[in-house]
Amino acid sequence: MNTKEKAIELIDKYINADFNCKDCDMPFCDAKCTILTKYEAKYCALIAVDEILKVAFYSPPDCYNFYLNVKVELDKL
């Protein structure tokens, strides 16, 4: 998997995540308030990659560089 594919995968995971409604505490309520937009999903993915980078800093350089490039790809999307 290349960095662009990973970036797209992360966004898709957040778009398709099962969040509970804040108002009725039901998954996927009629108000559709649990579905993230692509922009929101991208923002969540960027936060996740930032957290991964904090840990990957102590990993082999190729792991850190991979996620650094994933962040670049997320910024491009």
Summary of the structure (lengths in Angstrom):
residues: 77
radius of gyration: 14.7
end to end distance: 17.0
largest distance: 46.2
contacts: 194
relative contact order: 0.19
helix: 62%
strand: 3%
